[in-house]
């Protein structure tokens, strides 16, 4: 383990040990191994114990990572600029569905900016699995939004199940979907599992891939026009099209907007990236020991944006565009949003705003590491991607 990782407090370690024991019990119950995707799912989403289901702080300086919306309002306000024309096309009954609301910072800032643009949707729904985060979001929005805006916000346990029109937005959500990992050995496809060693520690295992995973890996090889080398390991989300259809639900007209870190397929499966992209985040440290401290650290994998485009097309959407986060923000009026924010703050605030812009757009920060993809159905969302569109790379 990296020596720079800070040790958890005793009560946090006890919490982690409880989840670890539950993981061991499931591994034994399943005959000695579970798929890595199941291990990841339990670490992140087990009620009361999982990373996203328990009450520990996750965002900002006191948490494990900082997302773009948590840095300040510039990101969300610029996204609002991009979405306002879509809401204008859809009319007054449009809805906005946010997947995973974080602290509520995005909802607060995007609604305030949409109000300025006279493009507020009829309903703003947050699909949030964490009861603790729901409460934090509710308190924040009630305190910081005028009642006419906070009053349209609602929380859902599942996506809309009726026919609707609007926008689905997700920032850093796809990377947290429990992902199968695969191994190619002697030309055959195996699924990576998690087993127990003699000391009850978690270790890698492998089992023959099922039809769905095997087919997904062979699809990758056909797309890349070459087989994976012997011993190559990585991740793939064969269920991504089904997930996308589920979150869109009965969306008849509208757009989907996803922001996350990742690559095009050719970049994702480079020959030297032969152990995949899975890693853990703990108190702003990134490391590879994903078995350590279950429930106390985030476990993520980078996004294959080519797979996102394929999933969208298979679900009946058209590709609106794909670009870096920097291009998306600059192309949708980040400079205008910054100028408005400058007028509402003092000199110290202006310095902080410029630091925010740097973190959002510089290649060494989030500007190039994070990518943005848009999908559309019976609306025109393509203007949001006019600057720096990289769809041809998918």
Secondary structure by P-SEA (a helix, b strand, c coil): cccccccccaaaaaaaaaaaaaaaaaaaaacccccaaaaaaaaccccccccccccccccccccccccccccccaaaaaaaaaaaaaaaaacccbbbbbcccccaaaaaaaaaaaaaacccccbbbbbcccaaaaaaaaaaaaacccaaaaaabbbbccccccccbbbbbbcccccccbbbbbbbcccbbbbbbbbcccccbbbbbbccccaaaaaaaaaaaaaaccccccccccccccaaaaaaaaaaccccccbbbbbbbbbcccccccccccccccccccccccccccccccccbbbbbbbaaaaaaaaaaaacccccccccaaaaaaaacaaaaaaaaaaaccaaaaaaaaaaaaaacccccccccbbbbbbbcccccccccccccccccc
